[in-house]
């Protein structure tokens, strides 16, 4: 006997009412189920079954979608032998119920990703959980496990912060999308997932493109085509929100999508909205499109993703170009308001206030230089 051997093993009936019907071997051992009892319970006529290595289902029949999720997480994580499980406790009518420890999911750094994560994020275009042959589970690269059964391991150098959905640790949408796209070869499926991510407000195109690039998925033609659709969708949604901002908050109508040029001089650049009487311009930052073009290297370049250090350099050059353009316009007396799609989605009224303030401040500024306004 050692310190891990239960002193007085309880009968197995106490597990019949356990809310969590998927347990690891370590958890069962903590509840007094030794190897012999476990073998007997999982025998041909037993009520339990092993559904993954070291993971057991405490009832016959197929597991539910929720049970499959927890089984995959138990297999991929590192369950603690003394993790509390919700087991009913006998009390007399006069006795107060003993305090219960908060349940702790023994999943270590494991989290659900890929199509299963998108289903948990309520993607309409993701298949139902029960229809998935495999559930992707993300683990640190150092974990010594193999994919098996319906558990497919996705190893990661850097683990993102998971989101909790019904108690299940789930990868953020951009990362889950990248892991899902890595397993898909049908262009239509990829396009539907990426489009829904932006159209339904789950995330911005920039975050999706960043994850796809880091996963080196921009080498695949069907992914590139889907990303082109994603960026067009993201910009169209952002422009619609700008139109809504002007309409809903009573801003004067601007000139939309125009180029600015000095008379007889150089091209100053394009802006998304311009109020010529107040010399105020709004620029919508949809920079993922230029980041994607940089990663492709132009129409005749090989299709490949940028290494992280090259992506940082590209982002820096892109920002420098924007800063030079803004500085040039402001030297001419034109106020430039920089708006991102995320700001339009999360704080539309605040962005309208920023634009209105810039328009009102124009009366206190020196007159701006005359510029030509041309359709873009």
C-alpha positions as CSV (number, residue, x, y, z in Angstrom):
1,X,0.0,0.0,0.0
2,X,1.2,3.5,-0.8
3,X,-0.1,7.0,-0.2
4,X,-2.0,6.9,-3.5
5,X,-4.0,3.8,-2.5
6,X,-7.5,4.7,-1.1
7,X,-7.8,3.5,2.5
8,X,-11.5,2.6,2.2
9,X,-12.6,2.3,-1.4
10,X,-16.2,3.4,-1.9
11,X,-18.7,1.3,-3.9
12,X,-19.0,2.3,-7.5
13,X,-22.6,3.3,-7.2
14,X,-21.5,6.8,-5.9
15,X,-20.4,7.6,-9.5
16,X,-23.8,6.8,-11.1
17,X,-25.2,10.2,-10.3
18,X,-21.9,12.1,-11.2
19,X,-22.7,15.0,-13.4
20,X,-19.5,14.6,-15.4
21,X,-19.9,11.2,-17.1
22,X,-16.4,11.4,-18.7
23,X,-13.5,10.8,-16.3
24,X,-9.8,10.0,-16.6
25,X,-8.2,7.0,-15.1
26,X,-6.5,9.3,-12.5
27,X,-9.8,10.8,-11.5
28,X,-11.4,7.4,-11.2
29,X,-8.5,6.2,-9.1
30,X,-9.0,9.2,-6.8
31,X,-12.6,7.9,-6.3
32,X,-11.5,4.5,-5.2
33,X,-11.7,2.7,-8.6
34,X,-8.7,0.4,-8.8
35,X,-7.4,-1.2,-12.0
36,X,-9.3,-4.5,-11.4
37,X,-12.6,-2.7,-10.9
38,X,-12.0,-0.5,-14.0
39,X,-11.3,-3.5,-16.1
40,X,-14.4,-5.2,-14.9
41,X,-16.6,-2.1,-15.5
42,X,-15.3,-1.8,-19.0
43,X,-15.7,-5.5,-19.9
44,X,-18.0,-6.8,-22.5
45,X,-21.0,-6.7,-20.1
46,X,-19.9,-3.7,-18.1
47,X,-21.7,-0.3,-18.0
48,X,-18.6,1.7,-18.8
49,X,-16.3,2.1,-21.9
50,X,-12.9,3.5,-22.7
51,X,-13.4,6.0,-25.5
52,X,-9.8,7.4,-25.6
53,X,-6.6,6.2,-24.0
54,X,-7.0,6.8,-20.2
55,X,-10.4,8.3,-20.7
56,X,-13.7,6.5,-19.7
57,X,-17.3,7.1,-20.4
58,X,-19.5,6.1,-17.4
59,X,-22.4,4.8,-19.4
60,X,-23.0,2.5,-22.4
61,X,-23.9,3.9,-25.8
62,X,-22.3,6.6,-27.9
63,X,-21.0,9.8,-26.2
64,X,-22.8,13.1,-26.6
65,X,-21.2,16.1,-28.2
66,X,-20.3,17.5,-24.8
67,X,-18.9,14.2,-23.6
68,X,-16.7,14.0,-26.7
69,X,-15.3,17.5,-26.1
70,X,-14.5,16.7,-22.5
71,X,-12.9,13.4,-23.4
72,X,-10.6,15.0,-25.9
73,X,-9.6,17.7,-23.4
74,X,-9.0,15.0,-20.7
75,X,-6.8,13.0,-23.1
76,X,-4.8,16.1,-24.2
77,X,-4.5,17.8,-20.8
78,X,-2.9,16.7,-17.6
79,X,-5.6,15.7,-15.2
80,X,-4.8,16.1,-11.5
81,X,-5.3,13.0,-9.5
82,X,-7.2,14.9,-6.8
83,X,-9.4,17.1,-9.0
84,X,-12.8,17.4,-7.3
85,X,-15.7,15.9,-9.1
86,X,-19.3,16.8,-8.5
87,X,-20.4,13.8,-6.4
88,X,-23.6,13.9,-4.3
89,X,-23.0,14.1,-0.6
90,X,-25.3,12.5,2.1
91,X,-26.5,15.0,4.8
92,X,-29.1,14.8,7.5
93,X,-32.1,17.2,7.4
94,X,-30.6,19.2,10.3
95,X,-27.1,19.3,8.9
96,X,-26.0,22.2,6.7
97,X,-24.8,21.2,3.3
98,X,-21.0,21.2,3.3
99,X,-19.2,23.8,1.2
100,X,-18.2,22.5,-2.2
101,X,-15.0,23.4,-3.9
102,X,-15.3,25.2,-7.2
103,X,-15.0,22.7,-10.0
104,X,-11.7,22.8,-11.8
105,X,-11.4,21.5,-15.3
106,X,-8.2,19.4,-15.4
107,X,-7.2,20.3,-18.9
108,X,-3.9,22.1,-18.3
109,X,-3.1,24.1,-21.5
110,X,-5.3,22.1,-23.8
111,X,-8.1,23.9,-25.7
112,X,-10.6,23.0,-28.5
113,X,-9.7,24.5,-31.8
114,X,-10.6,24.1,-35.5
115,X,-14.1,23.3,-36.7
116,X,-15.2,22.2,-33.3
117,X,-14.2,25.5,-31.8
118,X,-16.1,27.4,-34.5
119,X,-19.2,25.3,-33.8
120,X,-18.8,26.3,-30.2
121,X,-18.5,29.9,-31.3
122,X,-21.9,29.4,-33.1
123,X,-20.7,29.5,-36.6
124,X,-23.6,28.6,-38.9
125,X,-21.2,27.4,-41.6
126,X,-19.4,25.0,-39.2
127,X,-20.7,21.5,-39.1
128,X,-22.4,20.2,-36.0
129,X,-20.2,18.8,-33.3
130,X,-21.6,15.3,-33.5
131,X,-20.9,15.2,-37.3
132,X,-17.2,15.7,-36.9
133,X,-15.1,12.6,-37.2
134,X,-12.2,14.3,-35.4
135,X,-12.1,17.1,-32.8
136,X,-9.0,19.3,-33.0
137,X,-7.4,20.1,-29.6
138,X,-4.5,22.5,-29.2
139,X,-1.6,21.6,-27.0
140,X,1.9,23.0,-26.4
141,X,4.5,21.6,-28.8
142,X,6.3,19.9,-25.9
143,X,3.4,17.6,-25.1
144,X,4.3,13.9,-25.9
145,X,1.0,12.7,-27.3
146,X,-0.3,11.4,-30.6
147,X,-3.6,11.9,-32.3
148,X,-5.9,8.9,-31.8
149,X,-9.5,8.1,-32.2
150,X,-11.6,11.2,-32.5
151,X,-8.9,13.4,-30.9
152,X,-6.6,15.2,-33.4
153,X,-3.7,17.1,-31.7
154,X,-2.7,20.5,-33.0
155,X,0.7,21.5,-31.6
156,X,1.5,25.1,-31.0
157,X,4.7,27.1,-30.1
158,X,2.6,29.8,-28.6
159,X,-0.7,29.0,-26.9
160,X,-3.4,31.8,-27.2
161,X,-5.5,32.7,-24.2
162,X,-8.6,30.5,-24.4
163,X,-12.2,31.6,-24.2
164,X,-14.6,29.7,-21.9
165,X,-17.8,28.6,-23.6
166,X,-20.1,26.5,-21.4
167,X,-17.0,25.7,-19.3
168,X,-15.0,24.4,-22.3
169,X,-11.7,26.2,-23.1
170,X,-11.9,27.2,-26.7
171,X,-9.4,28.9,-29.0
172,X,-10.2,32.5,-30.2
173,X,-11.9,32.7,-33.5
174,X,-8.9,33.8,-35.6
175,X,-6.8,30.9,-34.4
176,X,-9.6,28.4,-34.6
177,X,-10.2,29.6,-38.2
178,X,-6.5,29.0,-39.1
179,X,-6.5,25.5,-37.6
180,X,-9.8,24.7,-39.4
181,X,-8.6,26.0,-42.8
182,X,-5.4,23.9,-42.4
183,X,-7.6,20.8,-42.7
184,X,-9.9,22.0,-45.5
185,X,-9.2,21.7,-49.3
186,X,-12.6,22.9,-50.6
187,X,-12.5,26.6,-51.6
188,X,-16.2,27.1,-50.9
189,X,-15.9,25.8,-47.3
190,X,-13.0,28.1,-46.6
191,X,-14.7,31.1,-48.1
192,X,-17.9,30.6,-46.1
193,X,-16.0,30.3,-42.8
194,X,-13.9,33.4,-43.4
195,X,-16.8,35.4,-44.6
196,X,-19.0,34.5,-41.7
197,X,-16.2,35.4,-39.3
198,X,-16.2,39.0,-40.5
199,X,-19.9,39.4,-41.5
200,X,-21.1,38.2,-38.1
201,X,-18.7,40.3,-36.2
202,X,-16.6,37.6,-34.7
203,X,-13.3,39.2,-35.6
204,X,-11.6,41.7,-38.0
205,X,-10.0,40.6,-41.3
206,X,-6.6,41.7,-40.0
207,X,-6.6,39.1,-37.2
208,X,-7.6,36.4,-39.6
209,X,-5.0,37.2,-42.2
210,X,-2.3,37.4,-39.5
211,X,-3.1,33.9,-38.2
212,X,-3.3,32.5,-41.7
213,X,0.1,34.0,-42.5
214,X,1.7,32.7,-39.3
215,X,0.3,29.2,-40.1
216,X,1.9,29.5,-43.6
217,X,-1.5,28.9,-45.3
218,X,-1.1,31.7,-47.8
219,X,0.8,29.3,-50.1
220,X,-2.5,27.6,-51.0
221,X,-4.4,29.1,-54.0
222,X,-7.9,28.3,-52.6
223,X,-6.9,30.1,-49.3
224,X,-5.6,33.1,-51.2
225,X,-8.9,33.4,-53.1
226,X,-10.9,33.1,-50.0
227,X,-8.8,35.8,-48.3
228,X,-9.4,38.1,-51.2
229,X,-13.2,37.6,-50.7
230,X,-12.7,38.1,-47.0
231,X,-10.9,41.5,-47.4
232,X,-13.5,42.7,-49.9
233,X,-16.3,41.7,-47.5
234,X,-14.5,43.3,-44.5
235,X,-14.1,46.6,-46.4
236,X,-17.7,46.6,-47.6
237,X,-19.0,46.1,-44.1
238,X,-16.7,48.9,-42.7
239,X,-17.9,51.3,-45.5
240,X,-21.5,50.5,-44.7
241,X,-20.8,51.4,-41.1
242,X,-19.3,54.6,-42.1
243,X,-22.4,55.4,-44.2
244,X,-24.5,54.5,-41.1
245,X,-22.4,56.8,-38.9
246,X,-23.0,59.8,-41.1
247,X,-26.7,59.0,-41.5
248,X,-27.5,58.1,-37.9
249,X,-25.6,60.8,-36.1
250,X,-26.5,63.7,-38.4
251,X,-23.1,64.4,-39.9
252,X,-23.0,66.5,-43.2
253,X,-22.7,64.4,-46.3
254,X,-19.1,64.1,-47.4
255,X,-17.6,63.2,-50.8
256,X,-17.0,59.5,-50.7
257,X,-14.0,57.6,-52.0
258,X,-12.0,60.4,-53.6
259,X,-8.4,61.2,-54.6
260,X,-6.8,64.5,-53.6
261,X,-4.3,66.3,-55.8
262,X,-2.6,69.6,-55.8
263,X,-3.5,71.7,-59.0
264,X,-0.7,70.9,-61.4
265,X,1.1,69.1,-58.7
266,X,1.5,65.6,-57.2
267,X,-1.1,63.1,-56.2
268,X,-1.7,63.4,-52.5
269,X,-3.5,60.1,-52.0
270,X,-7.0,58.7,-51.7
271,X,-9.3,59.1,-48.7
272,X,-12.6,57.4,-47.9
273,X,-14.6,60.5,-47.1
274,X,-13.8,64.2,-47.5
275,X,-15.6,67.4,-46.4
276,X,-14.1,70.1,-48.7
277,X,-15.6,73.0,-46.9
278,X,-14.0,72.0,-43.6
279,X,-10.9,70.3,-45.1
280,X,-11.5,67.2,-43.1
281,X,-10.7,63.7,-44.5
282,X,-11.5,60.3,-43.0
283,X,-9.3,57.3,-43.9
284,X,-10.5,53.8,-43.2
285,X,-7.7,51.5,-42.2
286,X,-8.2,48.2,-44.0
287,X,-4.5,47.5,-44.0
288,X,-4.8,43.6,-44.3
289,X,-5.2,44.0,-48.0
290,X,-1.8,45.7,-48.4
291,X,-0.3,43.2,-46.0
292,X,-1.6,40.4,-48.1
293,X,-0.3,42.0,-51.3
294,X,3.1,42.3,-49.7
295,X,3.1,38.7,-48.7
296,X,2.2,37.7,-52.3
297,X,4.9,40.0,-53.7
298,X,2.7,41.1,-56.6
299,X,0.7,39.2,-59.2
300,X,3.6,37.3,-60.7
301,X,5.4,36.5,-57.5
302,X,5.4,33.1,-55.8
303,X,2.5,32.7,-53.4
304,X,4.0,32.4,-50.0
305,X,3.4,33.8,-46.5
306,X,5.8,36.2,-44.8
307,X,8.1,35.1,-42.0
308,X,7.2,36.9,-38.8
309,X,10.2,39.2,-39.0
310,X,9.4,40.2,-42.6
311,X,5.8,40.8,-41.7
312,X,6.8,43.2,-38.9
313,X,9.1,45.0,-41.4
314,X,6.2,45.2,-43.9
315,X,3.8,46.5,-41.3
316,X,6.4,49.1,-40.3
317,X,6.9,50.3,-43.9
318,X,3.1,50.4,-44.4
319,X,2.6,52.6,-41.3
320,X,5.5,54.9,-42.3
321,X,3.8,55.4,-45.7
322,X,0.5,56.2,-44.0
323,X,2.3,58.6,-41.6
324,X,4.0,60.4,-44.5
325,X,0.7,60.8,-46.3
326,X,-1.1,62.1,-43.2
327,X,1.8,64.5,-42.4
328,X,1.7,65.9,-46.0
329,X,-2.1,66.5,-45.9
330,X,-1.9,68.1,-42.5
331,X,0.8,70.5,-43.7
332,X,-1.7,71.6,-46.3
333,X,-4.2,72.3,-43.6
334,X,-6.3,69.1,-44.1
335,X,-7.3,67.3,-40.9
336,X,-7.1,63.5,-41.3
337,X,-9.2,61.3,-39.1
338,X,-8.0,57.7,-38.9
339,X,-10.7,55.0,-38.3
340,X,-10.4,51.3,-38.1
341,X,-13.2,48.7,-38.8
342,X,-13.0,47.6,-35.2
343,X,-13.7,51.1,-33.9
344,X,-16.6,51.4,-36.2
345,X,-18.0,48.1,-35.0
346,X,-17.5,48.7,-31.3
347,X,-17.9,52.5,-30.8
348,X,-19.8,54.0,-33.7
349,X,-21.1,56.9,-31.7
350,X,-17.7,57.8,-30.4
351,X,-16.2,57.8,-33.9
352,X,-19.1,60.1,-35.0
353,X,-18.1,62.4,-32.2
354,X,-14.5,62.5,-33.3
355,X,-15.5,63.4,-36.8
356,X,-18.0,66.0,-35.7
357,X,-15.3,67.6,-33.4
358,X,-12.9,67.8,-36.4
359,X,-15.5,69.4,-38.5
360,X,-16.4,72.0,-35.8
361,X,-12.7,72.8,-35.2
362,X,-12.2,73.8,-38.8
363,X,-13.6,77.3,-38.1
364,X,-10.6,78.0,-35.8
365,X,-7.9,76.8,-38.3
366,X,-6.2,78.7,-41.0
367,X,-7.8,78.0,-44.4
368,X,-6.4,74.9,-46.0
369,X,-4.6,74.9,-49.3
370,X,-6.8,74.4,-52.4
371,X,-6.8,70.8,-53.6
372,X,-8.5,69.1,-56.5
373,X,-11.0,66.3,-55.6
374,X,-11.3,63.5,-58.1
375,X,-13.3,60.3,-58.1
376,X,-11.2,57.3,-57.0
